[in-house]
Amino acid sequence: MSLASNYRVTLTNPRRLDPGLMQEIGSLAANAIEPNVFYDSWMLGPALEHLKTPEMSLVTVHHHSAGLTGLFPFELARYRGLPVRSLKSWRHDYLFLCTPLVANDHVAGTLDAVLDWSASRHAPAAILELNAVRSDGPFAAALTEALARRPAFASNVSTLQRALLNLRTDVETGVSHKHAKELRRQERRLADLGELAYGSLPPDERPERWIERFLDVEARGWKGEEGTALASDTSSRAYFTEITMQAHANGQLQMLELTLDGAPIATKCNFLSGEGSFAFKIAHDETYAKYSPGVLLELFNMKHMAETAPQIAWMDSCAKAQHFMINRLWTQHRTIGNYSLCGRGPVTRALIRHAPRLARARAKVKALVGRN
């Protein structure tokens, strides 16, 4: 039970989401302080149903009159390999952002309730690990304010930068004049091979054909050879098919293609949420790799978003921090943070406070052992 009188914190371990909770999550996602499609009901439910995921420890916060105001998917884990338990952000292979869903008009109360609960004996672990959370947005700012009201809490955060496309400013690219000239040359050479066309899934067209073409192109590349393509596994195929169908029904799906004589040689899937968007997957036919079809489609994506989606302010690349291609194309970045928080127990709080120092010491020891 939360110490905040108007809020109730509940921990469950669902194997699937019941329809009532799915509806609550959908409403919360539409009114969240920050959009995160990966925790919306139409992505969270299919992940539990189709994918091999860690057991979820789902923390929900309900206001006595407003209903669900907070969704925090966790998994119970060992903190950094040590014999200390933590509630760590729940992840799977296709989940690229873990910012919790918090109702826009109940931010302070919801965070107070979760932090007070975590500091009590009702929580199964003293440590909260909020990993892969946007740390330069309103959720992180509210979390910082909530922690400032709790001087007894120990906390630390590590951050990284990943590429962001800002559509509220001029859409700039980091491609040099020389590289842009080379890309135009490659595009002309592709056009010499047949009819070259860029396209996007129309809102009134069913997406099945686009989904199958995306899966086929991805499976014909290195991911297919390594067995990591979405189509390589029946579970991941079913997951991708269901979330794209649901996103299309919600008006939150964007699929793009570069075709040669009508056949796709590069495909891309984006998901939309509020004023934000997420670059979920891109694939290209490696037969045409020397013509950079993936880069050409990404440049079309930038222009297409700016021209056809005025409601979208930004696109999260969902890419690794050092992703060469996207960092070269997109000049702006967002900060992603890993937060470790602890509000009870002198030993665990000391562990959190000294975690960065311990990590550096372990890295030095590992380096020394590696030399011998």
Residue pairs with C-beta under 8 A, 6 or more apart in sequence:
1 8
1 9
1 117
1 122
2 8
2 9
2 61
2 112
2 113
2 114
2 116
2 117
3 113
3 116
3 117
3 120
4 109
4 112
4 113
4 116
6 63
6 64
6 109
7 61
7 62
7 63
7 64
7 69
7 106
7 109
7 110
7 112
7 113
8 61
8 62
8 64
8 113
9 59
9 60
9 61
9 113
9 114
9 117
9 122
10 59
10 60
10 61
10 62
11 57
11 58
11 59
11 122
11 123
11 124
12 57
12 58
12 60
13 55
13 56
13 57
13 58
14 21
14 48
14 56
14 58
15 48
16 45
16 48
16 49
17 25
17 41
17 44
17 45
17 48
21 41
21 60
21 68
22 41
22 45
23 41
24 67
24 68
25 39
25 40
25 41
25 44
25 68
25 71
25 101
26 40
26 41
26 42
27 67
27 68
28 68
28 69
28 70
28 71
28 101
28 103
29 35
29 36
29 37
29 39
29 40
29 41
29 101
29 273
30 274
31 103
31 104
31 105
32 101
32 102
32 103
32 104
32 274
33 102
33 103
33 104
33 107
33 138
33 139
33 142
34 99
34 102
34 134
34 137
34 138
34 139
34 276
35 273
35 274
35 275
35 276
36 97
36 98
36 99
36 100
36 101
36 273
37 43
37 247
37 252
37 271
37 272
37 273
37 278
38 44
38 95
38 96
38 97
38 98
38 278
39 71
39 73
39 98
39 99
39 100
39 101
40 101
40 273
42 243
42 246
42 247
42 250
43 243
43 246
43 271
44 73
46 238
46 239
46 242
46 243
46 246
47 53
47 92
47 94
47 95
47 239
48 56
49 239
49 242
50 235
50 236
50 238
50 239
50 242
51 92
51 93
51 94
51 235
51 236
51 239
52 92
52 235
53 90
53 92
54 75
54 77
54 90
54 91
54 92
55 75
55 76
56 73
56 74
56 75
56 90
57 73
57 74
57 75
57 76
57 87
57 90
57 124
58 71
58 72
58 73
58 74
59 70
59 71
59 72
59 73
59 74
59 87
59 114
59 117
60 68
60 70
60 71
60 72
61 68
61 69
61 70
61 71
61 72
61 110
61 113
61 114
62 68
62 69
63 69
63 103
63 106
63 109
63 110
66 103
66 105
66 106
68 103
69 102
69 103
69 106
69 109
69 110
70 100
70 101
70 102
70 103
70 106
70 110
70 111
70 113
70 114
71 100
71 101
71 102
72 100
72 114
73 89
73 90
73 98
73 100
74 87
74 88
74 89
74 90
74 128
75 87
75 88
75 89
75 90
75 91
76 85
76 86
76 87
76 88
76 124
76 125
77 85
77 86
77 87
77 88
77 129
78 84
78 85
78 86
79 85
79 86
79 88
79 127
79 129
79 340
79 351
80 355
80 359
82 351
84 126
84 127
84 348
84 351
85 124
85 125
85 126
85 127
86 125
86 126
86 127
86 128
86 129
86 340
87 118
87 123
87 124
87 125
87 127
87 128
87 129
88 129
88 131
89 98
89 129
89 130
89 131
89 132
89 133
90 98
91 98
91 131
91 132
93 236
94 236
94 239
94 240
94 280
96 132
96 278
96 280
96 316
96 318
97 132
97 133
97 134
97 278
97 316
97 318
97 336
98 130
98 131
98 132
98 133
99 133
99 134
99 137
99 139
100 130
100 133
100 139
102 110
102 111
102 139
102 142
103 110
107 138
107 139
107 142
108 142
108 145
108 146
111 142
111 143
111 146
112 146
112 149
114 128
115 146
115 147
115 150
115 153
115 341
115 343
116 343
117 123
118 126
118 128
118 341
118 343
118 344
119 126
119 150
119 152
119 153
119 343
119 344
120 344
121 344
126 342
126 343
126 344
126 345
126 348
127 340
127 341
127 342
127 348
127 351
127 352
128 339
128 340
128 341
128 342
129 338
129 339
129 340
129 341
130 143
130 337
130 338
130 339
130 341
131 338
131 339
132 336
132 338
133 139
133 140
133 336
133 337
133 338
133 339
134 140
134 334
134 335
134 336
134 337
135 157
135 159
135 335
135 336
135 337
135 339
136 334
136 335
137 334
140 337
143 339
147 153
147 155
147 341
150 343
152 343
152 349
153 341
153 342
153 343
153 349
154 341
154 342
154 343
154 348
154 349
154 350
154 352
154 353
155 339
155 340
155 341
155 342
155 352
156 339
156 340
156 352
156 353
156 355
156 356
157 337
157 338
157 339
157 340
158 337
158 338
158 356
159 335
159 336
159 337
159 338
160 321
160 335
160 336
161 321
161 333
161 334
161 335
161 336
162 316
162 317
162 318
162 319
162 320
162 321
162 323
162 333
162 334
162 336
163 317
163 319
163 323
163 326
163 327
163 329
163 330
163 332
163 333
164 314
164 315
164 316
164 317
164 330
164 332
164 333
164 334
165 171
165 302
165 305
165 314
165 315
165 317
165 330
165 332
166 313
166 314
166 332
167 305
167 306
167 309
167 312
167 313
167 314
167 315
168 313
168 314
171 302
171 303
171 305
171 306
172 331
172 332
173 180
173 299
173 302
173 329
173 330
173 331
174 327
174 328
174 329
174 330
174 331
175 183
175 299
175 328
175 329
179 328
183 292
183 295
183 296
183 299
186 290
186 291
186 292
186 296
187 196
187 291
187 296
189 291
190 196
190 260
190 265
190 288
190 291
190 293
190 296
193 260
194 260
194 261
195 259
195 260
195 261
195 262
196 258
196 259
196 260
197 258
197 259
198 256
198 257
198 258
198 259
198 297
198 300
198 304
199 256
199 257
199 259
200 254
200 255
200 256
200 257
200 304
200 308
201 207
201 210
201 248
201 253
201 254
201 255
201 256
203 251
206 248
207 244
207 245
207 248
207 253
207 255
208 245
210 255
210 257
210 267
211 240
211 241
211 244
211 245
211 255
213 257
213 264
213 267
214 255
214 264
214 267
214 269
214 281
214 283
215 229
215 230
215 231
215 237
215 240
216 231
216 264
217 264
217 265
217 266
217 267
217 283
217 284
217 285
218 224
218 229
218 230
218 231
218 267
218 281
218 283
219 229
219 230
219 231
219 232
220 285
220 286
221 229
221 283
221 284
221 285
221 286
222 286
223 229
223 232
223 283
224 231
224 232
227 233
230 236
230 237
230 239
230 240
230 281
231 237
243 271
244 253
244 255
244 269
247 253
247 271
247 272
251 272
252 271
252 272
252 273
253 269
253 270
253 271
253 272
254 269
254 270
254 271
254 272
254 277
254 309
255 267
255 268
255 269
255 270
256 267
256 268
256 270
256 297
256 300
256 301
256 304
257 264
257 266
257 267
257 268
257 297
258 264
258 265
258 266
258 267
258 293
258 296
258 297
258 300
259 265
260 288
264 285
265 284
265 285
265 287
265 288
265 293
266 282
266 283
266 284
266 285
266 293
266 294
266 296
266 297
267 282
267 283
267 284
267 297
268 279
268 281
268 282
268 283
268 297
268 298
268 301
269 280
269 281
269 282
270 277
270 278
270 279
270 280
270 301
270 305
270 315
271 277
271 278
271 280
272 278
272 309
272 312
275 311
275 312
275 313
275 314
276 312
276 313
276 314
276 315
276 316
277 305
277 309
277 312
277 314
277 315
277 316
278 315
278 316
278 318
279 301
279 315
279 316
279 317
279 318
279 319
279 326
280 318
282 294
282 297
282 298
283 294
284 293
284 294
284 297
285 293
294 325
295 325
295 329
298 325
298 326
298 329
299 329
302 329
302 330
305 312
305 315
314 334
316 334
317 323
317 326
317 330
319 326
319 327
321 336
340 352
340 355
341 352
342 348
342 349
342 351
342 352
343 349
351 358
